[in-house]
Amino acid sequence: MRRNTSISLLAVGHACVDIYQGAVAALVPFFVAERDYTYAVASGIVLAASLLSSVAQPLFGALTDRWAMPWLLPVSTLLGGVGIALSGLSGSYGLTLLFVAVSGVGVAAYHPEAARVARLASEGSHSAMGWFSLGGNVGFALAPLMVAAAIGHGSLHWTPVLVFPALAGAALCVPVLRMLARPQAGTSRTEVSRSADDMASFLRLSLAVVFRSIVFTGLSTFISLYAQQRTQGSTTAGTTALFLLFLGGAVGSVLGGSLANRYDRVRVSRWSYLLSIAAVTGVIYTPGPVMFLFVVLASAGLYVPFSLQVTLGQDYLPSRIGTAGGVTLGLTVSVGGLISPLLGHLADSTTLRTALTPLIAMPALSWLLFRTLPEPTAPGPRAAAAAPARLDA
């Protein structure tokens, strides 16, 4: 019961944080419409959220490997929300980038410690980690709906309303951290030698997640605009496509945890990336409303391995749980945002379909890398307790 309660609260808190990752993409069409930004300029907003996050994530991961910093969870949640809340208040492009970057730092600070705490709370359960990841996917899925509800019939000056999920998420962190900080009978700190780390496999895994990040971030940045073009629809078509993209990810996260209980994580991830190749192709080239079905399939295929990659990374680096979680759950996700401006420039000079076509190759590259990865023979379900063991340090 304690594990289920902790994971549930962590999952909801994860949702509150990842609303602000999804909100960046959801705001892009409104910045284009209200401020007449080009594709390239608008994608620069995604870059701002990703750039500082990419730089900060390894730092926070290394820090959490040395010291437990549970206070980062509520503080980083608030930082992520405040940045997005302020992003629409100024017409200045520079200030908009600054506020979005502040939100990105908050998201970066959250994920390494959250991954460590979630692994500790899950007691090594793939399904529990899947539910924790599901929280983030739900946050992504809710982001376009919340953005549309807040500013869809007004202007970007309504973005301060978006701070409320951060307030709720910060409040939810407190009881779970208190719960996990209580001593448990029979538990003790177990040191893990760095000689147990499989750095070569971890690096290949990280590269596979980078390719996955590129295709998912590329789709999340431009799928709303692309759906409007393909269906000759209004912003409703774009919001629907973005919602389905994130909703499919929620389904994929839970499915991935369930499949990993029957098959090994590497095999499940290979299957999902094969599905993703066909699904992304369908998103880009299938005519009419049928593309919405492929949006769901592509998202599910890309998210089945999501939580599995987090635990694989932690098992490849059992002595550096925070670093592994920060990279697989955070850094490689934000790296995809660095590619968005390139896709934007290509779309401005050609067409949006042409710019999205290279994304088909990304899940194929991830599949090739997963063919070289071993399934850890002795996963360390309690390794999260080893570095560091205490939540209240």
N, C-alpha and C positions, 0 to 999 in steps of 0.2 A: 504493500500500500504506500509506503514511504517513497519507493522508487517511482511508482506511477504518479503520485502527487508532484514530486519534484520535476519529473520529465514534462508533465502537463503544464506546470507553471513556466518552466524554461521554454517550452514550445510557444506558449502565448507571448512570452517576452521576446523570443526570437522573431515572431510575427511583427511585433511592434517596431522592432529595429529595421527589419527588411522592407517594411512599408516605405522607408526612406530611400532604399536602393531602387525599388520599383517606381517611386514617385519621380525620380529624375527622368526616366524614360517617358513616364506619363505626362510630364510637364512639357516635353519637347514640342508636341503639336500646338500647345497654347502659346509658347514662345514664338513659334513660327507665325501663327495667326495674328498675335497681338503686336509683335515687334518686327515682323517682316524679315526674320532671320532666314538665311539660306540653309540648305542641308548641312553644309560644312560648319557654319557658325553654330547652328543648333547642336550638332554633335559635339562641339567643343564643350558644351555644358556637361555632357556625359564624361568627357575626358577629365574635366575638373574634378568631378566626383571620384574618378578612378585613379588619377595620378597620385595625389597625396595618400590615398588609401593604399596604393601599391607600395609606396615607399615606407609608410608607417607600419604596415601589417607585420613584416618580419621583425621589426623592432619590438612591437608589443608582444609578439610570440616569444622572442628571446627573453624579454623581461618576465613573462609569466612562467617560463621554465626555471627562473631563479627564485622568484617570490610569488606567492599567491596574492592576487590582487582582485578579490571579489568585488570591491567597490567600483571597479571599472565597468561592471555590468550596468548599474543604474546611471552612472555618470556619462558613459558613452552613449547610452540610449537617449538621454536628454540632449547631448551634443548633436546627435544625428537629427533629432527633431527640430531643434532650434535653427540649425542651418537651413533646412528646407523651408521652415516657417518664414524666414527672412528673405528667401531667394526672390520672391516676387514683388517685394516692396519698392525696389529701386529700378528705374529704367536703365541704369548703368550696367553695361555688359560686364565690366570689370568687377563690380560689386556682386553681381549675380554669380559670377564664377567663384568669388571668394566665399560666399555663403554656402554654395553647393560643395565647395572644397572642405569647409568646416564640417558639413554633414558627413562627407566621405571619411574624414579623420575619425569621427565618432563611430561610424560603422567599422572602421579598421580596428579601433581599440576594443570593440565589443567581441569580435569573433574568436580570436585566439583563446581568451579566458573562458568564453562561453563554451567553446568546444571541449576544453579541459574539464570544466564543471559538468557538462552534459555526459561526457564519457565516465566520469566518476559516479554520477547519479544513475546512469544506465546499467552499471555493473557489467559492462561488456555485451549487452543485448543489442543485436543488429536492429531489431524491431523498434526498441526504445530510441536508438539514434535516428531511425527513420522518422519517428514521430517528432523528434526535435527538429530535424531538417524540414519536416512538413510545416512546422510553424513558420519558418522563413518563406516557404513557397506560398503559404496563405497570405503572408504579408505582401509579397509581390503581387498576388492576385487581387488583393483588396486595394492596392495602390491606385490603379487607374480609376476605380470606382470612387474612391475617396477624393482624388483630385478632381474628377468630373463633378462630384457633388459639391465640392467646396468652391470651385471657380468656373465650372462649366457654363453657368448662366450669369457670371459676373466678370471679374477681371482677375489678373494675377495678384492684385492687392489683397485677395482673400486667402493667400497662402498661410498667414498666421494660424488659421483654423487647424492646419495640419499638425500642429504641435501636440494635440491631445493624445494621440497614440503613444507618444514618447512619455508623457506624464503617467499614463497607465502602465506602460512597460517598466518604467523605473520603479513604480510602486510594487509590481509583481515580483521584482528581483529580491526584495527584502525578505519575505517569508521563506523562499527556497534556499537562500544563502544561510539563513539561521537554521533551517532544518538540516542542511548538509554539514554545518559546522559542529553539530552535536556529536560527541564521541560515540562510536559504535563498538559493541562488544566483539572481540576477536579480530579487530582491524589493527594493522600496524604498518608503519612505513617500510616499503621495500625498495631499496636502491636498485636502479637498473644501470648496468655498465654500458657506456657508449660503444663498446665493442660489439654489442648486440644489434646496433643500428645497421640497416641495409641501405646505405646512402644511394647506391646505384639504382636500386629499384625505386626509391623515393623520388629521385630526380626524374626517372622515366614516367612515373605516375604524375608528378607535377606538370610535366610537359603535356601529358594527355589531358589533364584538367585545363591547362591553358587553351588548348585547341577547342575543348568543349566550351570554355568561357567566351572565346571569340565568336562562335556561332550563336550562342544564346544571347550574348549582349548585342550582337549585330541585329538579330531578329527583334529583340525587345526595344531597341532604339528606333527601328524603321518599320516594324510590322504595322503600326497604327497608320502611318502615312501610306504604306504600300496597300493595305486593305482598302483605304479610301479610293486609291487609284483603280484597283482591280475591280471593285464593285460599283464604281461611280456613286459611292454613298457619301453620307455626311460624316461628321466626327463620330457618330454612333457606331458606324462600321469599324472605325479604328479602335475605339474603346473596347468593342466586343472582341476584336482580334487579340488585343493586348491582354484582356481578362482571360481569354481562353488559353493564351500562351502560358500565363502564370498558373491557371487552374490545372492545366495538364501536368505542370511540374509538381503540384501537390499530390496528384494521383500517382505519379511516378515515384515520388519519395517513399510513400507507404508501400507501394508494390515492390520497390527495391529491397526494403527491409524484410518483407515476407519471403521473397525469392531467395535471399541470402540465407534464410533459415533452412532451405532445402538444398541449395547448390552453393558452391563457393562464390565469393564476391567477384573474383576476377572473371569467372565464366559468365556470370550475370551481366557484368559490365560490357563484356564483348558482345553479347547478344543485343544489348540495348543500343550500342553504337551502330551496329549493323542496321537495326530498325531506323535509327536516326538519319542515316544516309538517304534512304528512300523517302522518309517523311519530309526532310528539309527540301528535297527536290520537288516534292508535291506542293509544298507551301509556295515555292517560287514560280512553278510552271503550270500548276493546275488552274484552269480558268474558273471564274465565277465563285459563287459561295462555297463550292467544294473545298476551296483552300482552307476554310475554317476547320474542317475535319483534320486536315494534315497539320494544321497549327497545333491541335491537341496532341496528335501522335508524335510530332517532333518534340514537343515539350516533355511529354511523358518519357520518350526515349532518352532524352538528354538528362532527365532527372532521376531515372532509375538508379544510375550509379552514383548519385550525388553523395548520399550519406555513407555509402559503401567506400567511396574514395577517402572520406574523412577517417574512417576507422582503419582502412588499409594504410594510410599515411602514418597514423599513430602506431600501428604495429610494425611498420618499417623503421620508425624512429622511436622506439619505446623509451629512450632516455630524454627525449625532447618533445613531449606531448604538446606543449604550447606552440612550439615552432611548427610542428606537423599540422596541428589544427589551424593555425593562422594561415599557412600556405594553402592547404587543400580546401578549407572552408572560406577563406577570405581573399588572400593575395591573388590566387589564380582566377578567382571570380572577377576581381576588379581589373585584372590585366586586359580582359576583353574590351573594357572601355577605352583603352589606349588605341585600339584599332578603329573605333567608330569614326574619328575624323577622316581617316583614309577612305573608309566606305562613303562618307559624306562627300568628299572631294570627287570620288569616282562617280557618284550619283549625279552631282552637279554637271560633270563634263559628259556623261553618257545618259543612262537611265537608271532608275532605282533597281529595276530587275537585273541589269548588268552588274550593278554594284553588289547585289546580294548573291549572285551566282557562285562566287568563290567560297561562300560559306558551306557549300555542299561537301567540299573537300575536308573540312575540319573534323567531323565525326569519323571520317575514314582514317585520318591520321591518328586519332585517339584509339581507334580499333587496332591499328597496326602496333601501336605502343603497348596496348594491353596484351597482345599476343606474346610479348616478351616478359611479362610480369609473372612472378610466382605468387601463389596464395601462401601467406605466412602459415607455417606449420604449427606454430604455438603462439596464437594471438595473445596479447597481453591485456585482457579485459580490465584489470585493475591497475594497469600501468599509470593511468591518470593520477592515481593516488600517490605515485612515487615522486612526482616532480611538479610542484611540491605537494606534500600530503595534506596540509592543513588549509582550510578555507579562510581562517581568520588570522593568518600570519600578517 
